[in-house]
Amino acid sequence: MSCVFCRIVAREIPASILYEDDHVVGFRDVNPVAPVHILVVPKVHVPRVDAPEVCELKLGDHIFRAIGDITRREGLQEGGFRVVSNAGKGGGQTVDHLHFHILAGRSLAWPPG
Amino acid sequence: MSCVFCRIVAREIPASILYEDDHVVGFRDVNPVAPVHILVVPKVHVPRVDAPEVCELKLGDHIFRAIGDITRREGLQEGGFRVVSNAGKGGGQTVDHLHFHILAGRSLAWPPG
């Protein structure tokens, strides 16, 4: 198992995990680009947001539920936050396991990259 | 009905609509920040990604399915793309109706804002 996010989910490599449910794990990005930078990943290995398995496994529901729970627990909802997912190298994806970035704690410029 | 996205969904104001299913509409952003800049919105008015209705109405599934369909139809999957949703003013949200931006067609820098 070489996928770094699969290994974090399996607790084979350490991470600052702050959320877990049956389907999703949330942990802090080791290369944060904002004061709050959290990654939300499905436990199952799915490559990216447009993969067929995303619909088959209803990952949208699980991920949005986790984003709601995490941002509530972390106190991010009043100040606001941004969620981002990159698909493919051209989108800026660096780990081929579906993940959403949650960014907060500073002014977030537009355009988003 | 003052929400601009509700009015686009209802065809009360014009938009370049390129996708519609029972739950979601996709149309081109009138202020594009990339060669391809598409907005994906639920037909129902829900303020943002962390709203309770998002889970209750299973909008995550509907939105991810639409993102998959739109990026396939528009030929964005090979080149890659980025999806972004802002929650609250601090996240950069300017229309209080949940929407995901799909950005593609140019190099997308990191951090995303």
gemmi code that builds the backbone of each chain (N, CA, C; Angstrom):
import gemmi

chains = {
    "A": [
        ("MET", (0.858, -1.192, 0.000), (0.000, 0.000, 0.000), (0.888, 1.233, 0.000)),
        ("SER", (0.970, 1.890, -1.152), (1.911, 2.992, -1.276), (1.255, 4.359, -1.178)),
        ("CYS", (-0.057, 4.408, -1.208), (-0.730, 5.706, -1.164), (-0.592, 6.312, 0.224)),
        ("VAL", (-0.058, 7.522, 0.289), (0.205, 8.136, 1.586), (-1.090, 8.377, 2.375)),
        ("PHE", (-2.163, 8.684, 1.695), (-3.411, 8.929, 2.430), (-4.020, 7.615, 2.918)),
        ("CYS", (-3.908, 6.553, 2.122), (-4.344, 5.234, 2.610), (-3.551, 4.854, 3.860)),
        ("ARG", (-2.278, 5.179, 3.865), (-1.438, 4.824, 5.008), (-1.778, 5.671, 6.236)),
        ("ILE", (-2.161, 6.901, 6.030), (-2.623, 7.723, 7.160), (-3.935, 7.154, 7.703)),
        ("VAL", (-4.862, 6.808, 6.802), (-6.141, 6.229, 7.231), (-5.893, 4.961, 8.055)),
        ("ALA", (-4.917, 4.162, 7.625), (-4.602, 2.890, 8.301), (-3.711, 3.084, 9.523)),
        ("ARG", (-3.359, 4.308, 9.837), (-2.486, 4.649, 10.967), (-1.084, 4.032, 10.793)),
        ("GLU", (-0.671, 3.845, 9.553), (0.682, 3.339, 9.297), (1.717, 4.454, 9.316)),
        ("ILE", (1.285, 5.654, 9.013), (2.160, 6.812, 9.176), (1.394, 7.857, 9.972)),
        ("PRO", (2.114, 8.644, 10.765), (1.422, 9.558, 11.685), (0.827, 10.768, 10.963)),
        ("ALA", (-0.232, 11.273, 11.544), (-0.860, 12.502, 11.059), (-1.626, 13.106, 12.221)),
        ("SER", (-1.878, 14.382, 12.132), (-2.667, 15.072, 13.154), (-4.141, 14.922, 12.789)),
        ("ILE", (-4.684, 13.768, 13.192), (-6.063, 13.427, 12.825), (-7.018, 14.124, 13.786)),
        ("LEU", (-7.975, 14.846, 13.247), (-8.917, 15.578, 14.096), (-10.348, 15.179, 13.842)),
        ("TYR", (-10.563, 14.239, 12.919), (-11.929, 13.811, 12.619), (-11.892, 12.408, 12.041)),
        ("GLU", (-12.856, 11.582, 12.437), (-13.010, 10.275, 11.802), (-14.445, 9.815, 11.954)),
        ("ASP", (-15.009, 9.299, 10.877), (-16.283, 8.596, 10.959), (-16.139, 7.304, 10.150)),
        ("ASP", (-17.229, 6.657, 9.830), (-17.131, 5.364, 9.148), (-16.529, 5.471, 7.745)),
        ("HIS", (-16.608, 6.654, 7.155), (-16.264, 6.786, 5.735), (-15.119, 7.742, 5.444)),
        ("VAL", (-14.830, 8.628, 6.377), (-13.972, 9.777, 6.098), (-13.001, 10.013, 7.248)),
        ("VAL", (-11.802, 10.500, 6.904), (-10.844, 10.947, 7.919), (-10.439, 12.388, 7.591)),
        ("GLY", (-10.282, 13.199, 8.645), (-9.805, 14.575, 8.481), (-8.530, 14.769, 9.278)),
        ("PHE", (-7.533, 15.389, 8.679), (-6.250, 15.601, 9.372), (-5.595, 16.868, 8.840)),
        ("ARG", (-4.632, 17.380, 9.596), (-3.990, 18.633, 9.208), (-2.967, 18.384, 8.098)),
        ("ASP", (-2.953, 19.298, 7.114), (-1.987, 19.208, 6.020), (-0.592, 19.470, 6.572)),
        ("VAL", (0.371, 18.660, 6.193), (1.744, 18.865, 6.686), (2.434, 20.037, 5.982)),
        ("ASN", (1.869, 20.522, 4.909), (2.396, 21.717, 4.222), (1.312, 22.780, 4.169)),
        ("PRO", (0.946, 23.317, 5.339), (-0.209, 24.235, 5.364), (0.059, 25.510, 4.577)),
        ("VAL", (-0.978, 25.985, 3.914), (-0.893, 27.256, 3.190), (-1.843, 28.286, 3.787)),
        ("ALA", (-2.354, 27.980, 4.964), (-3.210, 28.911, 5.707), (-3.109, 28.511, 7.181)),
        ("PRO", (-3.465, 29.428, 8.099), (-3.409, 29.082, 9.525), (-4.197, 27.811, 9.864)),
        ("VAL", (-5.311, 27.608, 9.184), (-6.044, 26.338, 9.288), (-6.031, 25.694, 7.909)),
        ("HIS", (-5.482, 24.490, 7.831), (-5.427, 23.762, 6.548), (-5.622, 22.277, 6.857)),
        ("ILE", (-6.813, 21.827, 6.596), (-7.233, 20.468, 6.939), (-7.548, 19.718, 5.652)),
        ("LEU", (-7.176, 18.443, 5.607), (-7.529, 17.585, 4.480), (-8.641, 16.625, 4.894)),
        ("VAL", (-9.595, 16.438, 4.024), (-10.704, 15.514, 4.241), (-10.614, 14.461, 3.149)),
        ("VAL", (-10.449, 13.195, 3.551), (-10.271, 12.122, 2.572), (-11.225, 10.966, 2.876)),
        ("PRO", (-11.750, 10.323, 1.840), (-12.509, 9.095, 2.070), (-11.550, 7.985, 2.509)),
        ("LYS", (-12.052, 7.079, 3.348), (-11.202, 5.961, 3.774), (-10.864, 5.051, 2.597)),
        ("VAL", (-11.802, 4.886, 1.709), (-11.566, 4.048, 0.538), (-10.693, 4.814, -0.451)),
        ("HIS", (-9.830, 4.089, -1.143), (-8.963, 4.740, -2.133), (-9.731, 4.999, -3.424)),
        ("VAL", (-9.996, 6.242, -3.669), (-10.640, 6.698, -4.901), (-9.742, 7.801, -5.439)),
        ("PRO", (-9.433, 7.796, -6.744), (-8.382, 8.715, -7.199), (-8.741, 10.190, -7.155)),
        ("ARG", (-9.974, 10.538, -7.571), (-10.277, 11.975, -7.654), (-11.776, 12.190, -7.744)),
        ("VAL", (-12.183, 13.455, -7.695), (-13.595, 13.795, -7.516), (-14.469, 13.317, -8.673)),
        ("ASP", (-13.894, 13.154, -9.877), (-14.692, 12.733, -11.031), (-14.603, 11.228, -11.297)),
        ("ALA", (-14.061, 10.470, -10.355), (-13.986, 9.012, -10.524), (-15.386, 8.402, -10.365)),
        ("PRO", (-15.716, 7.377, -11.152), (-17.050, 6.758, -11.056), (-17.397, 6.263, -9.648)),
        ("GLU", (-16.394, 5.793, -8.911), (-16.655, 5.271, -7.568), (-17.222, 6.330, -6.627)),
        ("VAL", (-16.949, 7.590, -6.922), (-17.438, 8.665, -6.050), (-18.956, 8.629, -5.968)),
        ("CYS", (-19.601, 8.419, -7.123), (-21.064, 8.321, -7.129), (-21.518, 6.970, -6.584)),
        ("GLU", (-20.856, 5.919, -7.006), (-21.275, 4.579, -6.589), (-21.263, 4.441, -5.068)),
        ("LEU", (-20.295, 5.051, -4.431), (-20.122, 4.915, -2.978), (-20.727, 6.091, -2.205)),
        ("LYS", (-21.373, 6.975, -2.916), (-22.021, 8.149, -2.293), (-21.033, 8.954, -1.449)),
        ("LEU", (-19.835, 9.133, -1.972), (-18.812, 9.829, -1.197), (-19.121, 11.315, -1.040)),
        ("GLY", (-19.882, 11.871, -1.965), (-20.242, 13.285, -1.837), (-20.949, 13.549, -0.518)),
        ("ASP", (-21.916, 12.720, -0.188), (-22.627, 12.892, 1.082), (-21.687, 12.770, 2.270)),
        ("HIS", (-20.835, 11.762, 2.232), (-19.949, 11.534, 3.373), (-18.966, 12.687, 3.532)),
        ("ILE", (-18.447, 13.176, 2.427), (-17.454, 14.257, 2.497), (-18.102, 15.565, 2.932)),
        ("PHE", (-19.260, 15.885, 2.396), (-19.923, 17.141, 2.788), (-20.334, 17.088, 4.265)),
        ("ARG", (-20.766, 15.926, 4.722), (-21.122, 15.796, 6.134), (-19.890, 16.048, 7.008)),
        ("ALA", (-18.774, 15.482, 6.605), (-17.533, 15.658, 7.365), (-17.082, 17.120, 7.336)),
        ("ILE", (-17.194, 17.762, 6.181), (-16.807, 19.181, 6.093), (-17.675, 20.014, 7.045)),
        ("GLY", (-18.954, 19.717, 7.095), (-19.829, 20.433, 8.028), (-19.428, 20.193, 9.475)),
        ("ASP", (-19.178, 18.945, 9.811), (-18.823, 18.611, 11.199), (-17.478, 19.222, 11.590)),
        ("ILE", (-16.504, 19.093, 10.712), (-15.153, 19.590, 11.025), (-15.165, 21.105, 11.178)),
        ("THR", (-15.793, 21.803, 10.267), (-15.776, 23.268, 10.339), (-16.555, 23.759, 11.558)),
        ("ARG", (-17.568, 23.019, 11.972), (-18.305, 23.388, 13.189), (-17.417, 23.173, 14.416)),
        ("ARG", (-16.815, 21.998, 14.499), (-15.970, 21.674, 15.667), (-14.764, 22.597, 15.779)),
        ("GLU", (-14.211, 22.965, 14.639), (-12.992, 23.787, 14.636), (-13.308, 25.282, 14.734)),
        ("GLY", (-14.597, 25.614, 14.771), (-14.974, 27.010, 14.927), (-14.707, 27.867, 13.706)),
        ("LEU", (-14.833, 27.270, 12.525), (-14.505, 27.986, 11.297), (-15.715, 28.604, 10.612)),
        ("GLN", (-16.906, 28.284, 11.097), (-18.081, 28.647, 10.309), (-18.372, 30.139, 10.352)),
        ("GLU", (-18.128, 30.773, 11.471), (-18.428, 32.211, 11.532), (-17.447, 33.001, 10.669)),
        ("GLY", (-16.179, 32.662, 10.758), (-15.163, 33.398, 9.996), (-15.138, 33.045, 8.517)),
        ("GLY", (-15.675, 31.877, 8.183), (-15.697, 31.441, 6.788), (-14.479, 30.603, 6.438)),
        ("PHE", (-14.593, 29.912, 5.337), (-13.525, 29.010, 4.895), (-13.705, 28.719, 3.414)),
        ("ARG", (-12.703, 28.090, 2.834), (-12.733, 27.683, 1.419), (-12.450, 26.190, 1.331)),
        ("VAL", (-13.174, 25.483, 0.475), (-12.862, 24.084, 0.202), (-12.420, 23.955, -1.251)),
        ("VAL", (-11.395, 23.124, -1.452), (-10.765, 22.989, -2.769), (-10.426, 21.521, -3.004)),
        ("SER", (-10.688, 21.054, -4.223), (-10.197, 19.737, -4.612), (-9.613, 19.826, -6.019)),
        ("ASN", (-8.420, 19.320, -6.169), (-7.725, 19.327, -7.459), (-7.872, 17.967, -8.119)),
        ("ALA", (-8.136, 17.962, -9.419), (-8.267, 16.711, -10.175), (-7.231, 16.685, -11.279)),
        ("GLY", (-6.281, 15.795, -11.184), (-5.257, 15.668, -12.213), (-4.121, 16.654, -12.017)),
        ("LYS", (-3.015, 16.356, -12.676), (-1.834, 17.225, -12.553), (-2.165, 18.656, -12.965)),
        ("GLY", (-2.928, 18.813, -14.033), (-3.287, 20.150, -14.504), (-4.142, 20.914, -13.515)),
        ("GLY", (-4.807, 20.199, -12.629), (-5.583, 20.839, -11.568), (-4.769, 21.096, -10.324)),
        ("GLY", (-3.529, 20.572, -10.309), (-2.666, 20.762, -9.145), (-2.694, 19.601, -8.160)),
        ("GLN", (-3.256, 18.471, -8.573), (-3.341, 17.320, -7.660), (-1.975, 16.670, -7.498)),
        ("THR", (-1.569, 16.440, -6.250), (-0.256, 15.851, -5.997), (-0.345, 14.472, -5.337)),
        ("VAL", (-1.481, 14.149, -4.735), (-1.697, 12.808, -4.175), (-2.960, 12.252, -4.837)),
        ("ASP", (-2.810, 11.081, -5.469), (-3.912, 10.529, -6.267), (-4.895, 9.739, -5.408)),
        ("HIS", (-5.360, 10.377, -4.363), (-6.412, 9.851, -3.487), (-7.308, 11.064, -3.229)),
        ("LEU", (-8.553, 10.957, -3.605), (-9.481, 12.091, -3.483), (-9.338, 12.791, -2.138)),
        ("HIS", (-9.163, 14.100, -2.186), (-9.117, 14.871, -0.936), (-9.638, 16.268, -1.161)),
        ("PHE", (-10.280, 16.779, -0.136), (-10.690, 18.184, -0.119), (-9.823, 18.919, 0.890)),
        ("HIS", (-9.297, 20.048, 0.470), (-8.620, 20.974, 1.367), (-9.665, 21.892, 2.001)),
        ("ILE", (-9.562, 22.098, 3.303), (-10.316, 23.160, 3.976), (-9.300, 24.212, 4.394)),
        ("LEU", (-9.490, 25.447, 3.930), (-8.568, 26.543, 4.232), (-9.308, 27.639, 4.986)),
        ("ALA", (-8.669, 28.142, 6.043), (-9.304, 29.208, 6.832), (-8.245, 29.914, 7.661)),
        ("GLY", (-8.640, 31.039, 8.264), (-7.760, 31.713, 9.214), (-6.960, 32.857, 8.623)),
        ("ARG", (-7.130, 33.112, 7.366), (-6.507, 34.286, 6.735), (-7.396, 34.727, 5.574)),
        ("SER", (-7.104, 35.912, 5.050), (-7.816, 36.383, 3.877), (-7.496, 35.462, 2.697)),
        ("LEU", (-8.518, 35.043, 1.968), (-8.342, 34.116, 0.845), (-8.606, 34.871, -0.449)),
        ("ALA", (-7.577, 35.024, -1.247), (-7.667, 35.842, -2.463), (-8.473, 35.140, -3.558)),
        ("TRP", (-8.893, 35.933, -4.529), (-9.563, 35.432, -5.729), (-8.804, 35.929, -6.941)),
        ("PRO", (-8.475, 35.161, -7.938), (-8.883, 33.769, -8.148), (-8.157, 32.783, -7.222)),
        ("PRO", (-8.741, 31.607, -7.109), (-8.176, 30.569, -6.239), (-7.085, 29.781, -6.968)),
        ("GLY", (-5.998, 30.453, -7.240), (-4.899, 29.820, -7.971), (-4.893, 30.249, -9.423)),
    ],
    "B": [
        ("MET", (-38.143, 36.641, -5.084), (-36.956, 35.772, -5.189), (-35.775, 36.628, -5.648)),
        ("SER", (-34.905, 36.928, -4.711), (-33.830, 37.862, -5.039), (-32.503, 37.158, -5.295)),
        ("CYS", (-32.402, 35.880, -4.998), (-31.125, 35.181, -5.170), (-30.843, 35.006, -6.663)),
        ("VAL", (-29.689, 35.482, -7.085), (-29.377, 35.453, -8.521), (-29.278, 34.017, -9.047)),
        ("PHE", (-28.796, 33.096, -8.230), (-28.687, 31.714, -8.713), (-30.059, 31.041, -8.764)),
        ("CYS", (-30.935, 31.359, -7.812), (-32.312, 30.857, -7.900), (-32.979, 31.377, -9.171)),
        ("ARG", (-32.694, 32.609, -9.522), (-33.306, 33.190, -10.720), (-32.731, 32.577, -11.991)),
        ("ILE", (-31.467, 32.217, -11.969), (-30.896, 31.502, -13.121), (-31.529, 30.118, -13.245)),
        ("VAL", (-31.654, 29.417, -12.118), (-32.283, 28.091, -12.122), (-33.706, 28.177, -12.688)),
        ("ALA", (-34.418, 29.240, -12.319), (-35.806, 29.425, -12.757), (-35.897, 30.023, -14.158)),
        ("ARG", (-34.778, 30.263, -14.802), (-34.711, 30.880, -16.134), (-35.301, 32.292, -16.133)),
        ("GLU", (-35.232, 32.961, -14.998), (-35.715, 34.345, -14.936), (-34.662, 35.335, -15.413)),
        ("ILE", (-33.409, 34.948, -15.275), (-32.341, 35.751, -15.875), (-31.475, 34.807, -16.698)),
        ("PRO", (-30.898, 35.324, -17.770), (-30.180, 34.444, -18.701), (-28.836, 33.984, -18.147)),
        ("ALA", (-28.436, 32.823, -18.583), (-27.120, 32.287, -18.246), (-26.759, 31.273, -19.315)),
        ("SER", (-25.482, 31.013, -19.448), (-25.023, 30.021, -20.411), (-25.055, 28.658, -19.719)),
        ("ILE", (-26.245, 28.071, -19.728), (-26.466, 26.809, -19.016), (-25.970, 25.655, -19.876)),
        ("LEU", (-25.124, 24.813, -19.313), (-24.573, 23.707, -20.085), (-24.874, 22.356, -19.452)),
        ("TYR", (-25.586, 22.365, -18.321), (-25.900, 21.100, -17.649), (-27.144, 21.298, -16.802)),
        ("GLU", (-28.021, 20.299, -16.809), (-29.147, 20.314, -15.877), (-29.591, 18.885, -15.618)),
        ("ASP", (-29.856, 18.587, -14.362), (-30.524, 17.334, -14.014), (-31.616, 17.672, -12.996)),
        ("ASP", (-32.158, 16.690, -12.315), (-33.275, 16.963, -11.410), (-32.880, 17.850, -10.229)),
        ("HIS", (-31.591, 17.859, -9.899), (-31.180, 18.510, -8.658), (-30.219, 19.672, -8.836)),
        ("VAL", (-29.542, 19.733, -9.959), (-28.386, 20.614, -10.120), (-28.425, 21.300, -11.480)),
        ("VAL", (-27.923, 22.536, -11.521), (-27.713, 23.243, -12.789), (-26.253, 23.667, -12.870)),
        ("GLY", (-25.686, 23.590, -14.070), (-24.323, 24.054, -14.314), (-24.327, 25.124, -15.397)),
        ("PHE", (-23.628, 26.223, -15.166), (-23.598, 27.318, -16.156), (-22.263, 28.036, -16.062)),
        ("ARG", (-21.957, 28.815, -17.111), (-20.665, 29.504, -17.143), (-20.694, 30.732, -16.240)),
        ("ASP", (-19.589, 30.931, -15.500), (-19.465, 32.111, -14.648), (-19.362, 33.351, -15.523)),
        ("VAL", (-20.101, 34.395, -15.195), (-20.045, 35.625, -16.011), (-18.773, 36.428, -15.745)),
        ("ASN", (-18.047, 36.087, -14.693), (-16.750, 36.726, -14.416), (-15.668, 35.654, -14.359)),
        ("PRO", (-15.384, 35.027, -15.500), (-14.467, 33.878, -15.490), (-13.057, 34.282, -15.073)),
        ("VAL", (-12.418, 33.411, -14.312), (-11.026, 33.624, -13.914), (-10.126, 32.539, -14.504)),
        ("ALA", (-10.663, 31.788, -15.458), (-9.897, 30.769, -16.174), (-10.597, 30.556, -17.511)),
        ("PRO", (-9.904, 29.999, -18.501), (-10.551, 29.755, -19.803), (-11.838, 28.942, -19.681)),
        ("VAL", (-11.856, 27.998, -18.752), (-13.100, 27.290, -18.423), (-13.434, 27.617, -16.977)),
        ("HIS", (-14.608, 28.190, -16.756), (-15.042, 28.545, -15.394), (-16.548, 28.326, -15.330)),
        ("ILE", (-16.906, 27.210, -14.721), (-18.294, 26.758, -14.672), (-18.747, 26.755, -13.217)),
        ("LEU", (-19.997, 27.146, -12.981), (-20.584, 27.069, -11.647), (-21.586, 25.916, -11.597)),
        ("VAL", (-21.543, 25.174, -10.517), (-22.469, 24.066, -10.287), (-23.275, 24.406, -9.043)),
        ("VAL", (-24.591, 24.520, -9.191), (-25.442, 24.924, -8.064), (-26.600, 23.950, -7.908)),
        ("PRO", (-27.003, 23.684, -6.661), (-28.235, 22.910, -6.468), (-29.438, 23.770, -6.855)),
        ("LYS", (-30.487, 23.132, -7.345), (-31.692, 23.897, -7.687), (-32.338, 24.495, -6.441)),
        ("VAL", (-32.292, 23.777, -5.366), (-32.859, 24.269, -4.117), (-31.919, 25.319, -3.526)),
        ("HIS", (-32.501, 26.332, -2.896), (-31.674, 27.374, -2.282), (-31.129, 26.900, -0.940)),
        ("VAL", (-29.837, 26.672, -0.901), (-29.118, 26.297, 0.317), (-27.936, 27.260, 0.400)),
        ("PRO", (-27.689, 27.846, 1.562), (-26.720, 28.949, 1.580), (-25.277, 28.562, 1.290)),
        ("ARG", (-24.802, 27.437, 1.870), (-23.379, 27.130, 1.701), (-23.106, 25.681, 2.055)),
        ("VAL", (-21.893, 25.238, 1.842), (-21.553, 23.811, 1.909), (-21.751, 23.215, 3.301)),
        ("ASP", (-21.657, 24.047, 4.345), (-21.797, 23.530, 5.707), (-23.215, 23.691, 6.258)),
        ("ALA", (-24.177, 24.036, 5.425), (-25.563, 24.174, 5.886), (-26.157, 22.789, 6.170)),
        ("PRO", (-26.993, 22.669, 7.203), (-27.578, 21.359, 7.527), (-28.354, 20.732, 6.370)),
        ("GLU", (-29.002, 21.548, 5.555), (-29.798, 21.009, 4.441), (-28.940, 20.239, 3.445)),
        ("VAL", (-27.657, 20.546, 3.386), (-26.777, 19.860, 2.430), (-26.788, 18.355, 2.684)),
        ("CYS", (-26.726, 17.980, 3.975), (-26.792, 16.559, 4.321), (-28.214, 16.030, 4.185)),
        ("GLU", (-29.171, 16.773, 4.676), (-30.558, 16.314, 4.665), (-31.020, 16.001, 3.236)),
        ("LEU", (-30.583, 16.811, 2.285), (-31.032, 16.661, 0.894), (-30.039, 15.881, 0.035)),
        ("LYS", (-28.981, 15.374, 0.661), (-27.958, 14.589, -0.044), (-27.384, 15.355, -1.243)),
        ("LEU", (-27.141, 16.634, -1.040), (-26.646, 17.460, -2.144), (-25.232, 17.096, -2.554)),
        ("GLY", (-24.463, 16.535, -1.630), (-23.108, 16.129, -1.973), (-23.106, 15.150, -3.133)),
        ("ASP", (-23.973, 14.152, -3.057), (-24.042, 13.177, -4.147), (-24.449, 13.838, -5.452)),
        ("HIS", (-25.450, 14.676, -5.381), (-25.948, 15.307, -6.613), (-24.869, 16.209, -7.232)),
        ("ILE", (-24.172, 16.945, -6.389), (-23.166, 17.878, -6.909), (-21.964, 17.125, -7.463)),
        ("PHE", (-21.502, 16.101, -6.771), (-20.351, 15.346, -7.280), (-20.697, 14.620, -8.582)),
        ("ARG", (-21.918, 14.133, -8.673), (-22.338, 13.473, -9.925), (-22.323, 14.489, -11.071)),
        ("ALA", (-22.818, 15.683, -10.793), (-22.834, 16.730, -11.829), (-21.414, 17.134, -12.211)),
        ("ILE", (-20.536, 17.263, -11.233), (-19.144, 17.626, -11.539), (-18.517, 16.562, -12.441)),
        ("GLY", (-18.775, 15.302, -12.138), (-18.253, 14.232, -12.991), (-18.807, 14.315, -14.403)),
        ("ASP", (-20.115, 14.515, -14.512), (-20.743, 14.571, -15.843), (-20.264, 15.786, -16.629)),
        ("ILE", (-20.228, 16.933, -15.972), (-19.848, 18.170, -16.673), (-18.402, 18.094, -17.143)),
        ("THR", (-17.506, 17.663, -16.290), (-16.094, 17.641, -16.684), (-15.852, 16.606, -17.783)),
        ("ARG", (-16.642, 15.540, -17.805), (-16.528, 14.547, -18.880), (-17.021, 15.158, -20.197)),
        ("ARG", (-18.210, 15.743, -20.156), (-18.794, 16.330, -21.365), (-17.945, 17.464, -21.926)),
        ("GLU", (-17.356, 18.244, -21.048), (-16.583, 19.420, -21.479), (-15.136, 19.060, -21.824)),
        ("GLY", (-14.786, 17.781, -21.655), (-13.449, 17.336, -22.030), (-12.354, 17.847, -21.106)),
        ("LEU", (-12.675, 17.991, -19.835), (-11.724, 18.568, -18.878), (-10.941, 17.515, -18.107)),
        ("GLN", (-11.320, 16.255, -18.235), (-10.780, 15.257, -17.314), (-9.315, 14.930, -17.603)),
        ("GLU", (-8.944, 14.912, -18.869), (-7.547, 14.579, -19.174), (-6.614, 15.705, -18.730)),
        ("GLY", (-6.991, 16.929, -19.021), (-6.141, 18.064, -18.664), (-6.165, 18.418, -17.191)),
        ("GLY", (-7.218, 17.996, -16.507), (-7.335, 18.292, -15.088), (-8.111, 19.568, -14.827)),
        ("PHE", (-8.566, 19.710, -13.596), (-9.383, 20.872, -13.216), (-9.343, 21.013, -11.696)),
        ("ARG", (-9.853, 22.143, -11.232), (-9.939, 22.416, -9.779), (-11.381, 22.750, -9.442)),
        ("VAL", (-11.880, 22.238, -8.324), (-13.199, 22.641, -7.830), (-13.017, 23.392, -6.520)),
        ("VAL", (-13.799, 24.444, -6.358), (-13.666, 25.353, -5.213), (-15.055, 25.768, -4.742)),
        ("SER", (-15.249, 25.779, -3.421), (-16.464, 26.375, -2.881), (-16.089, 27.242, -1.689)),
        ("ASN", (-16.584, 28.457, -1.680), (-16.309, 29.405, -0.604), (-17.491, 29.438, 0.348)),
        ("ALA", (-17.215, 29.464, 1.642), (-18.274, 29.527, 2.651), (-18.069, 30.780, 3.492)),
        ("GLY", (-19.020, 31.707, 3.381), (-18.940, 32.929, 4.175), (-18.047, 33.972, 3.530)),
        ("LYS", (-18.216, 35.204, 3.993), (-17.420, 36.307, 3.428), (-15.930, 36.042, 3.580)),
        ("GLY", (-15.530, 35.522, 4.732), (-14.116, 35.246, 4.968), (-13.552, 34.178, 4.044)),
        ("GLY", (-14.431, 33.362, 3.488), (-14.002, 32.356, 2.522), (-14.038, 32.874, 1.098)),
        ("GLY", (-14.596, 34.081, 0.930), (-14.665, 34.668, -0.400), (-16.013, 34.463, -1.080)),
        ("GLN", (-17.021, 34.029, -0.311), (-18.335, 33.777, -0.921), (-19.038, 35.094, -1.245)),
        ("THR", (-19.540, 35.219, -2.451), (-20.209, 36.460, -2.847), (-21.690, 36.263, -3.165)),
        ("VAL", (-22.112, 35.037, -3.426), (-23.535, 34.735, -3.616), (-23.904, 33.666, -2.600)),
        ("ASP", (-24.924, 33.967, -1.785), (-25.265, 33.069, -0.674), (-26.192, 31.952, -1.113)),
        ("HIS", (-25.772, 31.248, -2.138), (-26.447, 30.045, -2.638), (-25.295, 29.091, -2.956)),
        ("LEU", (-25.287, 27.950, -2.293), (-24.183, 26.997, -2.456), (-23.790, 26.843, -3.916)),
        ("HIS", (-22.507, 26.977, -4.197), (-22.028, 26.746, -5.562), (-20.596, 26.258, -5.532)),
        ("PHE", (-20.303, 25.404, -6.480), (-18.930, 24.970, -6.721), (-18.452, 25.570, -8.028)),
        ("HIS", (-17.263, 26.149, -7.982), (-16.581, 26.594, -9.173), (-15.796, 25.421, -9.753)),
        ("ILE", (-15.865, 25.239, -11.056), (-14.959, 24.333, -11.772), (-14.049, 25.212, -12.621)),
        ("LEU", (-12.743, 25.100, -12.390), (-11.761, 25.912, -13.116), (-10.841, 24.999, -13.906)),
        ("ALA", (-10.581, 25.374, -15.158), (-9.701, 24.576, -16.009), (-9.212, 25.420, -17.175)),
        ("GLY", (-8.247, 24.870, -17.904), (-7.813, 25.510, -19.147), (-6.579, 26.385, -19.006)),
        ("ARG", (-6.057, 26.485, -17.808), (-4.789, 27.203, -17.616), (-4.092, 26.583, -16.418)),
        ("SER", (-2.826, 26.968, -16.232), (-2.102, 26.515, -15.049), (-2.752, 27.100, -13.799)),
        ("LEU", (-2.972, 26.250, -12.797), (-3.637, 26.689, -11.566), (-2.614, 26.688, -10.425)),
        ("ALA", (-2.325, 27.865, -9.922), (-1.266, 28.021, -8.923), (-1.698, 27.491, -7.552)),
        ("TRP", (-0.690, 27.271, -6.704), (-0.911, 26.886, -5.314), (-0.190, 27.872, -4.428)),
        ("PRO", (-0.730, 28.425, -3.382), (-2.037, 28.105, -2.814), (-3.213, 28.636, -3.625)),
        ("PRO", (-4.371, 28.073, -3.345), (-5.572, 28.458, -4.085), (-6.209, 29.704, -3.465)),
        ("GLY", (-5.514, 30.805, -3.563), (-5.993, 32.059, -2.979), (-5.292, 32.368, -1.691)),
    ],
}
model = gemmi.Model(1)
for chain_id, residues in chains.items():
    chain = gemmi.Chain(chain_id)
    for i, (resn, *xyz) in enumerate(residues, 1):
        res = gemmi.Residue()
        res.name, res.seqid = resn, gemmi.SeqId(i, " ")
        for name, pos in zip(("N", "CA", "C"), xyz):
            atom = gemmi.Atom()
            atom.name, atom.element = name, gemmi.Element(name[0])
            atom.pos, atom.b_iso = gemmi.Position(*pos), 0.0
            res.add_atom(atom)
        chain.add_residue(res)
    model.add_chain(chain)
structure = gemmi.Structure()
structure.add_model(model)
structure.setup_entities()
